[in-house]
Structures are given as structure tokens and as C-alpha cells.
Amino acid sequence: MHILILHNEYAAVSGEEHALRAIERLLRDDGCEVSWFLKSSAVIKNHGDKAKAFFAGIHIHSSVKELRSLLQRQTFDMAFVQNLYPFLSPSILPLLKEFGLPVIMRCPNYRLFCPNGLCLSNGEICERCFGGKEHWCVIRNCEEYFFKSLGYAARNAAARVTGRILNNVDVFIVLSEFQKQKFMSEGIPEKHIAILPNIAPAVDSLKRYELGDMVSFVGRVSVEKGIGTFLEAAKELPDVSFAIAGAYDQMPELPKNSPPNVKWLGFLEGDALNDLYLKSRVLVFPSCWYEGFPNVITRAMILQKPVIASRLGGVPEIVEDGQTGLLFEPGNTKDLVRQISKLYENPDLCRSLGAAGRIKAEREYGSVAVYSKLMAIFEQAKQMNQAKGV
């Protein structure tokens, strides 16, 4: 089977793209042939580039022309789409159907209905744009730059009015039951939606187990990730060591203003990241937006570390309260402190939750389980494509 993956890369590599590359490896390992049709937002450098991106997000003739040439030269069995904006745009989707391809679109966020994809505006959960009300993105200036907010709203409205996405995608992949219900509430029939979790990060072997003595945060340091709540909890627990692994260029002032018991480690990966997990007693995931499927959580589970996470979005489907970790109310520092103390002071509970997390991650998010679900989605897309008489 020859699969064409179409994706517009972000200016900086994200977890969404790590997940897409993991899917590619899964397909190649099974003997599938995979080709890419890639564009990148890294070329956007100045206001002129931003202006071009504004129009490209609605329709970009050059990408359509380039893709048509590729489809004329090569034969594919399946089209797998992720991010369309700005340099692919929904204009490529009718072309894929013109060539008879089943089309799958992986949706790691809520961009189909929320222009910024986060359902987060001015620091609060927001669904005002749902139901075709993209103008709220402009009214609230969700991107904190008027013309960018306008561009995001315009391209979403154009996609909705033309039906280029909804009418040309056979199966929408979502990451959780929570996300599936949101998509259904916005009018996408259940038969066109499938749930596919991310693949748990590969760890060669658990060479050792350490109880650890740190409470750690791993991820991008930003408001929506709940970093403020994490730092407030550290302030309330001065005798506990806290660690933060992640780029903080968006909030460069935080390290010098944080409590003295917080270690700032910067961006970590590979063995250095795994070592941090092993030395951590607890991983805290305090996000305050509708997260998709956080790889940092499943890495903790694979490494037998209990997770304390926000009771929000699809995360409670991964972190089962009292079974593989603990949950707390988003933004509630007192609740987070209570849960940290409960685990930190009970090593046996840490070990039992961590062990249960590893079992769940291997059973539900391992490569074998995810591959089986992916093949079922491919078959679902083929049937949907045939039903349309293509």
C-alpha cells in the first residue's frame, strides 16, 4: 500500500509532528510505502510573508498545481492529511478526491471549528467560534495580533462555507472520546470519525526503577500548559524539589521569578529526558486547555511514573483517577498541592499507580494496538470513499 502524507509543518517542531512521524514509522515497519507532500511555515519571516500566508490559507494555486503534477506521476492508495494551513489549504482536498483517493484527516486539535485550534482565548476555555461563528476570533483578538486573528477567522469561514474539508474527507481521526463528541456536536456524523491514540514513546528497556525525589513538569512553558499553577504549587511546597524541562522562550522572565526549589533544565530529549523521568517521583500535567493526546503523559506511564493531571478534555481518559494517576481541578493550586502531597508522601502508592500506568500504556497505546486501529481506519476510509461512488 502506498500512502501519501500531506502536512504543513509548523515553524517549530511540535508534539503533533512527532506523533505524525511515529505513524509514518509504524507504516514503514509494516512494509507500506510512504511519500510526503510537505510545506513549512518556517518560511514566514516578515509582514510580506504573513500577508501571503493570509491568502494561502484560503486557496493556494501553486500547491494545487504541484500536487496535481505529483498525482499524475505517481499512484497512491490513500491520502493521510494533517495540518493544512497555510501553504496547503483546503483547496488540495477536492483534488485528492478527483484522483479517487480515500482521504483521512488527522485532527490533533480543534482547528476545524476554532480558528486557533486551542479552544483557548485570553487565558480561558472558549468555544465561541463553534457553530460557524468565526467572527469571535476577531472580536476577541485571540491571536493578540488583529490581522493574524482576522486571517485565521477568514480561512476557517472559507473552509466552512465552501465545504472543502467536510465534503472531501472520508474519515476524521480524533485522539479521544471527548474530542469525538465535540466533532459530532459540530455536525460531523459519527460514521466519519475514528479515535486513534498516539503511540506511546519507545523506551528500549526499563533498566532500573527509581522512586525519585522530584516533582516534574515536561513540555512547552506557556500559559495554556498551566505553568503558573505548577509554580504556585512549588511555592506552597518549599521542601520538595520541582523541575521544569521545556523551552521557556515564550516566557523568558519566569526562571528568575520562580521559587528557589524549582530547577529549570531547558529542553531535554532522548536519554536526558528519560533520566529526568526516572529521577522524578511524580509528573505533573497542569494544562488548562483541551489537550489532544500528550506524549509526555504516556512516556511517564511507560517509565512507571504516576501522573497528576488536570481534569479537563480527553486527559482523564488517559490518566484514570486513582488507577494510573490522580486528577485535580484545572488552575486550582490547592487541589494540586493536595494531590502532590498525597503521592509524594506515599511511595507505595507511587509504585502501584506507576506500574498500572505502564500496563495500560503497553496494552492500549503500544505500536501493535495502534497499528491495528489504524488499519481499521484505513478500511473505513476505503468503504466511505466507495460509498461516494468515486
C-alpha positions in Angstrom: 0.0 0.0 0.0 1.3 3.4 -1.0 0.3 6.2 1.4 0.7 9.9 0.6 1.1 12.1 3.8 0.2 15.8 3.3 1.3 18.2 6.0 2.2 21.8 6.5 4.9 21.9 9.1 4.9 24.4 11.9 7.7 27.0 12.3 8.9 24.9 15.3 8.6 21.2 15.6 5.7 20.2 17.9 4.3 17.1 19.5 1.7 16.9 16.7 4.6 16.4 14.3 6.4 13.8 16.4 3.1 11.9 16.5 2.8 12.0 12.7 6.4 10.8 12.2 5.6 7.9 14.6 2.7 6.9 12.4 5.0 7.0 9.4 7.5 4.7 11.1 4.7 2.3 12.0 3.5 2.2 8.4 7.0 1.7 7.0 7.8 -1.0 9.6 4.8 -3.0 8.2 6.1 -2.7 4.6 3.9 0.2 3.4 5.4 2.7 1.0 5.1 6.3 2.3 5.6 9.5 0.4 5.3 13.1 1.6 3.8 16.3 0.3 5.2 18.9 2.7 5.2 22.6 3.1 6.6 24.6 6.0 5.6 27.7 8.0 9.3 28.3 8.8 9.5 30.4 5.6 7.2 33.1 7.1 9.8 35.7 8.2 8.2 39.2 7.7 4.9 41.1 7.2 5.0 40.4 3.5 5.2 36.6 4.1 2.4 36.9 6.6 0.2 38.6 4.0 0.9 35.8 1.5 0.1 33.2 4.2 -3.2 35.0 4.8 -4.4 34.4 1.3 -2.7 31.0 1.0 -4.8 29.6 3.9 -7.9 30.2 1.8 -6.6 29.0 -1.6 -3.1 28.5 -2.9 -2.9 27.8 -6.6 0.8 26.8 -6.6 0.3 23.9 -4.1 -2.7 22.6 -6.1 -0.6 22.7 -9.3 2.3 21.0 -7.6 0.1 18.3 -6.1 -1.7 17.7 -9.4 1.7 17.0 -11.0 2.6 14.6 -8.3 -0.7 12.7 -8.6 -0.3 12.4 -12.3 3.2 10.9 -11.9 2.6 8.5 -9.1 -0.2 6.3 -7.9 -1.3 6.3 -4.3 -3.8 4.1 -2.3 -4.5 6.5 0.5 -4.2 10.2 1.4 -3.4 11.0 5.0 -3.7 14.7 5.8 -2.7 16.6 8.9 -2.2 20.4 9.1 -3.4 22.3 6.0 -2.5 25.8 7.0 -1.3 28.0 5.5 0.5 26.6 2.4 -1.6 23.5 1.6 -5.1 24.9 2.4 -8.4 23.1 2.0 -8.1 23.6 -1.8 -6.0 20.4 -2.1 -8.7 18.2 -0.8 -11.1 18.2 -3.8 -8.0 17.4 -5.9 -7.3 14.3 -3.9 -10.9 13.1 -4.5 -10.6 14.0 -8.2 -7.9 11.3 -8.3 -10.1 8.8 -6.5 -8.2 8.7 -3.2 -9.7 7.8 0.2 -8.9 10.8 2.4 -8.1 10.6 6.1 -7.5 13.7 8.1 -5.8 13.5 11.5 -7.1 16.3 13.8 -4.8 16.6 16.8 -6.6 19.9 17.8 -9.9 21.7 17.2 -8.9 23.9 14.2 -11.9 22.7 12.1 -14.2 24.8 14.4 -11.8 27.0 16.4 -9.5 29.2 14.3 -6.6 29.0 16.7 -7.2 25.3 17.3 -6.9 25.5 21.1 -10.4 26.4 22.3 -8.5 28.9 24.4 -8.9 32.7 24.3 -7.4 35.2 26.6 -6.4 32.5 29.1 -9.8 30.8 29.3 -11.6 27.9 27.7 -13.6 29.3 24.8 -16.0 27.7 22.2 -17.5 30.9 20.9 -16.4 30.2 17.3 -18.2 26.9 17.3 -21.3 26.8 15.1 -19.9 28.9 12.4 -19.2 32.0 14.5 -15.6 32.6 13.5 -16.0 36.3 13.9 -15.4 35.9 17.7 -11.7 35.2 16.9 -11.5 38.7 15.5 -13.7 40.3 18.2 -11.6 38.8 21.0 -8.4 39.1 19.0 -7.4 35.5 20.0 -4.0 35.7 18.4 -3.2 39.0 20.1 -2.5 40.5 16.6 -5.5 41.8 14.8 -4.5 40.8 11.2 -3.5 37.3 12.3 -6.8 36.8 14.1 -8.6 38.1 11.1 -6.7 35.7 8.8 -7.4 32.7 11.0 -11.1 33.5 11.1 -11.3 34.2 7.4 -9.7 30.9 6.4 -11.9 28.9 8.8 -15.0 30.6 7.5 -14.0 30.0 3.9 -13.4 26.3 4.6 -16.8 26.0 6.3 -18.8 27.9 3.6 -17.2 26.0 0.7 -17.4 22.6 2.4 -14.0 21.8 1.1 -13.0 19.9 4.2 -16.2 18.3 5.4 -17.2 17.2 1.9 -13.9 15.7 0.9 -12.6 13.9 3.9 -13.8 10.3 4.4 -12.6 9.8 8.0 -11.6 12.3 10.6 -9.1 10.9 13.1 -9.5 12.3 16.6 -7.5 11.4 19.7 -10.1 10.9 22.4 -13.8 10.2 23.0 -14.0 13.8 24.4 -12.8 15.2 21.1 -15.1 12.9 19.1 -18.1 14.2 21.0 -17.1 17.8 20.2 -16.8 16.9 16.5 -20.2 15.2 16.5 -21.7 18.3 18.2 -20.4 20.4 15.3 -22.2 18.2 12.7 -19.7 15.6 11.7 -21.5 12.2 11.5 -20.2 9.5 13.9 -19.5 7.2 10.9 -16.9 9.6 9.6 -15.0 9.8 12.9 -12.4 7.4 14.3 -10.4 7.5 17.5 -6.7 6.8 17.2 -4.5 7.5 20.3 -0.8 8.5 19.9 1.8 5.8 20.1 3.5 5.6 23.4 7.1 6.7 23.1 9.5 3.8 22.6 11.8 3.1 25.6 14.3 0.3 24.9 14.0 -1.2 28.3 13.4 -0.1 31.9 16.9 -0.8 33.1 16.2 0.4 36.6 13.4 1.8 38.7 13.9 4.8 41.0 11.3 6.2 43.3 12.7 9.6 42.6 12.5 12.8 44.6 11.4 15.4 42.2 8.0 16.7 41.0 8.4 17.4 37.3 6.8 19.4 34.5 7.7 18.4 31.0 6.6 20.5 28.0 6.4 23.9 26.4 6.4 26.6 29.1 3.3 28.6 28.3 0.1 29.9 29.8 -2.1 27.2 28.3 0.2 24.5 29.7 -0.7 25.6 33.2 2.9 26.5 34.2 1.5 29.2 36.5 -0.4 26.7 38.6 2.7 24.4 38.7 4.9 27.3 40.0 2.3 28.2 42.6 2.3 24.6 43.9 6.1 24.7 44.1 5.8 27.9 46.2 3.4 26.1 48.6 5.8 23.1 49.0 9.2 24.7 49.6 10.7 21.4 51.0 10.0 19.5 47.8 12.3 19.7 44.7 10.5 20.7 41.5 11.9 20.5 37.9 10.9 22.0 34.6 12.0 20.6 31.3 11.0 22.6 28.3 11.7 25.7 26.2 10.7 28.9 28.0 11.4 31.4 25.3 7.7 32.4 25.3 8.0 33.4 29.0 11.7 34.2 29.5 11.1 36.1 32.7 9.8 33.1 34.6 13.0 31.4 35.8 14.3 34.5 37.7 11.0 35.0 39.4 10.2 31.4 40.3 10.5 29.8 43.8 14.1 28.7 44.8 13.1 25.0 44.9 12.4 24.9 41.1 15.1 23.7 38.7 15.0 25.0 35.1 16.5 22.4 32.9 15.6 23.7 29.4 14.6 21.5 26.5 15.5 17.8 27.0 15.3 14.8 24.8 16.5 11.2 24.5 18.4 9.7 27.4 18.5 13.1 29.3 14.7 13.3 29.2 14.2 9.6 30.3 16.7 10.2 33.1 14.6 13.1 34.4 11.5 10.9 34.4 13.4 8.2 36.3 14.6 10.7 38.9 11.0 12.1 39.3 8.6 10.8 41.8 5.6 12.4 40.1 4.9 14.1 36.7 2.5 17.0 36.9 0.5 17.8 33.8 -1.4 21.0 34.7 -2.7 22.0 31.2 -5.7 24.3 31.1 -6.9 23.8 27.5 -8.4 20.8 25.6 -5.2 18.8 25.1 -5.1 16.2 22.4 -3.0 13.2 23.4 0.1 14.4 25.4 3.1 12.2 24.7 4.7 13.4 28.0 2.0 11.5 29.9 2.4 8.2 28.1 6.2 8.5 28.4 5.7 8.8 32.2 3.4 5.8 32.1 5.9 3.7 30.2 8.6 4.6 32.8 6.2 3.7 35.6 5.8 7.2 37.0 2.4 8.3 38.3 0.9 11.4 36.7 -1.1 14.2 38.3 -3.2 15.8 35.5 -5.9 18.4 35.0 -9.4 17.0 34.9 -10.0 18.5 31.5 -10.7 17.4 27.9 -9.6 14.0 27.0 -6.8 13.7 29.6 -9.0 11.8 32.1 -9.3 9.1 29.5 -5.6 8.5 29.7 -4.9 9.3 33.4 -7.6 7.3 35.2 -8.1 8.9 38.6 -6.9 6.5 41.4 -5.8 3.9 38.9 -2.9 5.2 36.8 -2.6 8.6 38.4 -4.5 11.4 40.1 -6.6 14.3 38.7 -7.1 17.8 40.0 -9.3 20.7 39.0 -7.6 22.9 36.4 -6.0 26.0 37.8 -6.8 25.0 41.4 -3.4 25.3 43.2 -4.8 24.0 46.5 -6.1 20.9 44.8 -2.8 20.3 43.0 -0.8 20.7 46.2 -3.1 18.2 47.9 -2.6 15.6 45.2 1.2 16.2 45.1 1.4 15.7 48.9 -0.7 12.6 48.7 1.6 10.9 46.3 4.9 12.3 47.5 4.3 11.1 51.0 3.1 7.6 49.9 5.9 5.8 47.9 3.9 2.5 47.7 1.0 4.4 46.0 3.5 5.9 43.6 4.8 2.5 42.7 1.4 0.9 42.3 0.0 3.7 40.1 3.1 3.8 38.0 3.0 0.0 37.4 -0.7 0.2 36.4 0.2 3.1 34.1 2.8 1.0 32.3 0.4 -1.9 31.8 -2.2 0.4 30.3 0.2 2.2 28.0 1.6 -1.0 26.6 -1.9 -2.5 26.2 -3.7 0.5 24.7 -1.0 2.8 23.2 1.7 0.3 22.1 2.5 0.0 18.5 0.7 -3.2 18.0 -2.6 -1.8 19.4 -2.3 1.5 17.5 -1.4 -0.2 14.2 -4.5 -2.5 14.4 -6.7 0.6 14.9 -5.0 2.4 12.1 -5.6 -0.4 9.6 -9.3 -0.5 10.6 -9.5 3.3 9.9 -7.9 2.7 6.5 -10.6 0.2 5.7 -13.3 2.5 7.0 -11.9 5.3 4.7 -11.9 2.9 1.7 -15.5 2.0 2.3 -16.6 5.6 2.7 -14.8 6.5 -0.5 -16.5 3.7 -2.4 -19.9 4.7 -1.0 -19.5 8.2 -2.5 -19.2 6.5 -5.9 -15.7 7.6 -6.6 
